[in-house]
Amino acid sequence: MFQGASQLNLDSKGRLAIPARYRDMLLAQCAGNLVLTADADGCLLLYPQPEWLPIREKLMQLSAFNPRIRALQRFLVGHAEDVVMDAAGRVLISSTLRSYAVLDKRVMLVGQGNKCEVWDEARWQAQQEKMNGFTDGDLPPELEGFTL
């Protein structure tokens, strides 16, 4: 569903214009109802609401007696915010989430299948530089034998 990277700008109110190639699909799939939450890598995750709800349900069914699970629930669900695309295809990113992901003006929207990541452009570039390690043969065991 979501793939590719788009360089975008936040407007002065913190709104992000969803690329046209996703707008119609999001309107048809979820009437523009989306969920934004924090990601441990320092970006935001943008889910169509129907994709997010089963994730939230699974997380909340886990035992909160385990401190690591409780921390994950607190992090992902605690940061989750419902957002709705406006008539111009924009979503408002709250100041809390903008601050968490250090979003200022220039951002990257990176498709990840069922969701998108929202990165500060400079942080995204730094993340891309980390990918150079994969070209040195430093692959995780799960990728052994994986070919493109």
C-alpha contacts under 8 A as a table, 3 or more apart, distances in Angstrom:
res1	aa1	res2	aa2	distance
1	M	113	G	5.21
1	M	114	N	6.01
2	F	22	Y	7.70
2	F	110	V	7.94
2	F	111	G	4.34
2	F	112	Q	5.66
2	F	113	G	4.64
2	F	114	N	6.18
2	F	115	K	6.34
2	F	116	C	6.56
3	Q	110	V	6.78
3	Q	111	G	3.85
3	Q	112	Q	5.74
3	Q	113	G	6.07
4	G	110	V	5.86
4	G	111	G	5.24
5	A	108	M	6.55
5	A	109	L	5.57
5	A	110	V	4.32
5	A	111	G	6.23
6	S	19	P	7.79
6	S	108	M	5.55
6	S	109	L	5.13
6	S	110	V	6.47
7	Q	106	R	7.14
7	Q	107	V	5.95
7	Q	108	M	4.66
7	Q	109	L	6.53
7	Q	121	E	7.68
8	L	16	L	7.50
8	L	17	A	7.51
8	L	106	R	5.95
8	L	107	V	5.29
8	L	108	M	5.93
8	L	109	L	7.13
9	N	16	L	6.78
9	N	17	A	7.82
9	N	105	K	5.27
9	N	106	R	4.65
9	N	107	V	5.83
10	L	13	K	7.64
10	L	14	G	5.35
10	L	15	R	5.36
10	L	16	L	5.03
10	L	17	A	7.56
10	L	104	D	7.09
10	L	105	K	4.92
10	L	106	R	6.47
10	L	107	V	7.10
11	D	14	G	5.33
11	D	15	R	5.38
11	D	16	L	6.86
11	D	105	K	7.01
12	S	15	R	7.44
13	K	92	L	7.59
14	G	92	L	5.80
14	G	93	I	5.59
14	G	94	S	7.10
14	G	95	S	7.51
14	G	98	R	7.75
15	R	90	R	5.94
15	R	91	V	5.31
15	R	92	L	4.22
15	R	93	I	5.91
16	L	90	R	5.20
16	L	91	V	5.29
16	L	92	L	6.35
16	L	93	I	7.17
17	A	88	A	7.55
17	A	89	G	5.68
17	A	90	R	4.10
17	A	91	V	6.52
18	I	22	Y	6.80
18	I	23	R	6.45
18	I	89	G	5.62
18	I	90	R	5.71
18	I	91	V	7.36
19	P	22	Y	5.75
19	P	23	R	6.56
19	P	89	G	7.90
20	A	23	R	5.13
20	A	24	D	7.39
20	A	89	G	7.85
21	R	24	D	7.22
21	R	25	M	7.85
22	Y	25	M	5.42
22	Y	26	L	6.10
23	R	26	L	5.16
23	R	27	L	6.13
23	R	32	G	7.80
23	R	89	G	6.45
24	D	27	L	5.08
24	D	28	A	6.11
25	M	28	A	5.15
25	M	29	Q	5.90
26	L	29	Q	5.06
26	L	30	C	5.64
26	L	31	A	6.32
26	L	32	G	5.32
26	L	33	N	7.85
26	L	48	P	7.01
27	L	30	C	5.64
27	L	31	A	4.07
27	L	32	G	4.69
27	L	33	N	7.98
28	A	31	A	5.78
28	A	32	G	7.87
29	Q	32	G	7.77
29	Q	48	P	7.79
30	C	33	N	5.42
30	C	34	L	7.53
30	C	48	P	6.37
30	C	49	Q	6.53
30	C	50	P	6.75
32	G	48	P	7.62
32	G	84	V	5.40
32	G	85	M	4.96
32	G	86	D	7.88
33	N	48	P	6.36
33	N	49	Q	5.69
33	N	82	D	7.14
33	N	83	V	6.09
33	N	84	V	4.65
33	N	85	M	6.70
34	L	46	L	6.81
34	L	47	Y	5.57
34	L	48	P	4.45
34	L	49	Q	4.70
34	L	82	D	5.88
34	L	83	V	5.19
34	L	84	V	5.87
34	L	85	M	7.66
35	V	45	L	7.95
35	V	46	L	5.72
35	V	47	Y	5.14
35	V	48	P	6.28
35	V	49	Q	5.64
35	V	52	W	6.87
35	V	80	A	6.40
35	V	81	E	5.50
35	V	82	D	4.57
35	V	83	V	5.76
36	L	44	L	6.55
36	L	45	L	5.55
36	L	46	L	4.63
36	L	47	Y	6.46
36	L	79	H	7.83
36	L	80	A	5.51
36	L	81	E	5.27
36	L	82	D	6.53
36	L	83	V	7.05
36	L	93	I	7.90
37	T	44	L	5.59
37	T	45	L	5.28
37	T	46	L	6.79
37	T	76	L	6.16
37	T	77	V	7.39
37	T	79	H	5.11
37	T	80	A	4.20
37	T	81	E	6.32
37	T	97	L	7.46
38	A	42	G	7.19
38	A	43	C	6.35
38	A	44	L	4.60
38	A	45	L	6.08
38	A	75	F	7.27
38	A	76	L	6.20
38	A	79	H	5.85
38	A	80	A	7.15
38	A	97	L	6.97
38	A	100	Y	7.42
38	A	101	A	7.55
39	D	42	G	5.71
39	D	43	C	5.42
39	D	44	L	5.39
39	D	45	L	6.22
39	D	76	L	7.30
40	A	43	C	7.33
42	G	100	Y	7.10
42	G	101	A	5.26
42	G	119	W	7.72
43	C	100	Y	7.91
43	C	101	A	5.01
43	C	117	E	6.42
43	C	118	V	5.62
43	C	119	W	4.92
43	C	120	D	7.32
44	L	97	L	7.45
44	L	101	A	6.43
44	L	117	E	5.54
44	L	118	V	4.93
44	L	119	W	6.69
45	L	115	K	6.74
45	L	116	C	5.82
45	L	117	E	4.69
45	L	118	V	6.27
46	L	115	K	5.60
46	L	116	C	5.06
46	L	117	E	6.10
46	L	118	V	7.17
47	Y	50	P	7.97
47	Y	51	E	6.11
47	Y	52	W	5.74
47	Y	114	N	7.00
47	Y	115	K	4.76
47	Y	116	C	6.69
48	P	51	E	5.43
48	P	52	W	6.48
48	P	114	N	7.84
48	P	115	K	7.06
49	Q	52	W	5.08
49	Q	53	L	6.18
49	Q	82	D	7.91
50	P	53	L	5.56
50	P	54	P	7.47
51	E	54	P	6.53
51	E	55	I	7.24
51	E	114	N	6.86
51	E	115	K	7.91
52	W	55	I	5.25
52	W	56	R	6.21
53	L	56	R	5.15
53	L	57	E	6.11
54	P	57	E	4.93
54	P	58	K	6.09
55	I	58	K	5.23
55	I	59	L	6.19
56	R	59	L	5.11
56	R	60	M	6.10
56	R	77	V	6.74
57	E	60	M	5.20
57	E	61	Q	6.20
58	K	61	Q	5.20
58	K	62	L	6.73
59	L	62	L	5.53
59	L	73	Q	6.21
60	M	63	S	7.73
60	M	64	A	8.00
60	M	73	Q	6.78
62	L	69	I	7.04
63	S	66	N	6.04
63	S	69	I	6.93
63	S	70	R	7.53
64	A	67	P	6.81
64	A	69	I	6.10
64	A	70	R	4.77
65	F	69	I	7.82
65	F	70	R	7.03
66	N	69	I	5.38
66	N	70	R	6.13
67	P	70	R	4.98
67	P	71	A	6.03
68	R	71	A	5.02
68	R	72	L	6.28
69	I	72	L	5.05
69	I	73	Q	6.14
70	R	73	Q	5.04
70	R	74	R	5.99
71	A	74	R	5.01
71	A	75	F	6.02
72	L	75	F	5.01
72	L	76	L	6.02
73	Q	76	L	5.47
73	Q	77	V	5.43
73	Q	78	G	6.91
74	R	77	V	5.70
74	R	78	G	4.76
74	R	79	H	7.60
75	F	78	G	5.26
75	F	79	H	5.98
76	L	79	H	5.50
76	L	80	A	6.20
77	V	80	A	4.99
79	H	97	L	7.57
83	V	91	V	6.31
83	V	92	L	6.85
83	V	93	I	7.93
84	V	91	V	6.06
84	V	92	L	7.95
85	M	88	A	7.52
85	M	89	G	5.13
85	M	90	R	5.08
85	M	91	V	4.89
86	D	89	G	5.24
86	D	90	R	5.37
86	D	91	V	6.55
87	A	90	R	7.45
93	I	97	L	6.47
93	I	98	R	6.33
94	S	97	L	5.41
94	S	98	R	6.12
95	S	98	R	4.92
95	S	99	S	5.89
96	T	99	S	5.21
96	T	100	Y	6.23
97	L	100	Y	4.95
97	L	101	A	6.21
98	R	101	A	5.38
98	R	102	V	5.72
98	R	103	L	4.89
98	R	104	D	7.33
99	S	102	V	4.87
99	S	103	L	6.42
100	Y	103	L	7.85
101	A	119	W	6.93
101	A	120	D	6.80
102	V	120	D	6.31
103	L	106	R	7.46
103	L	107	V	6.80
103	L	119	W	7.18
103	L	120	D	5.03
104	D	107	V	7.61
104	D	120	D	7.14
106	R	120	D	6.44
106	R	121	E	5.64
107	V	118	V	6.74
107	V	119	W	5.48
107	V	120	D	4.59
107	V	121	E	4.66
108	M	117	E	7.85
108	M	118	V	5.73
108	M	119	W	5.05
108	M	120	D	6.29
108	M	121	E	5.51
108	M	124	W	7.03
109	L	116	C	6.34
109	L	117	E	5.71
109	L	118	V	4.78
109	L	119	W	6.56
110	V	116	C	5.31
110	V	117	E	5.01
110	V	118	V	6.47
110	V	119	W	7.81
111	G	114	N	7.96
111	G	115	K	6.32
111	G	116	C	4.40
111	G	117	E	6.46
112	Q	115	K	5.27
112	Q	116	C	5.27
112	Q	117	E	7.02
113	G	116	C	7.41
119	W	123	R	6.54
119	W	124	W	5.72
120	D	123	R	5.27
120	D	124	W	6.10
121	E	124	W	5.02
121	E	125	Q	6.30
122	A	125	Q	5.12
122	A	126	A	6.37
123	R	126	A	5.03
123	R	127	Q	6.15
124	W	127	Q	4.94
124	W	128	Q	6.18
125	Q	128	Q	5.01
125	Q	129	E	6.40
126	A	129	E	5.13
126	A	130	K	6.61
127	Q	130	K	5.19
127	Q	131	M	6.82
128	Q	131	M	5.20
128	Q	132	N	7.37
129	E	132	N	5.61
130	K	133	G	6.06
131	M	134	F	5.64
131	M	135	T	7.59
132	N	135	T	5.46
132	N	136	D	7.11
133	G	136	D	5.32
133	G	137	G	7.24
133	G	138	D	5.95
134	F	137	G	5.61
134	F	138	D	5.24
134	F	139	L	5.71
135	T	138	D	7.19
139	L	143	L	6.21
139	L	144	E	6.97
140	P	143	L	5.62
140	P	144	E	7.10
141	P	144	E	5.33
143	L	146	F	5.14
